[in-house]
Amino acid sequence: QEPLVESRGGLVQAGGSLRLSCATSGRTFGNYALVWFRQAPGKERQFVAAIARSGTITATADSVKGRFTISRDNAKNTVYLQMNSLKPEDTAVYFCAARNSPNSRTVFDVSSHYPNWGQGTQVTVSS
């Protein structure tokens, strides 16, 4: 499995925006379904957003719906998470993950479905 490399997160004020990216090498990126999870201190890993192979089917957690958008660029082997209107409760380590997908339309929102994970990147939102 090709490694997934996330961009650096950062510190942002509440109400601000940040875009995370996650890139990999190789020729199989187009076969992947992709996802973002996050984990805050002392809490379980939480689903954020997922995208199917096609790029046109996505799923977003209710807690971030309307604020976060997942997208992908297969030509660049990269998945993005655009985060707007950030809140202090969005503070967490954000992880991208990938899995081979049997079709172009299925999204997967369970962490155990993903064998390939990035190293995580810290996002801190100050109030």
Secondary structure by P-SEA (a helix, b strand, c coil): ccbbbbcbbbbbcccbbbbbbbbbbcccccccccbbbbbccccccccccccccccccccccccccccbbbbbcccccbbbbbbcccccccccbbbbbbbbbccccccccccccccccccbbbbbbcc
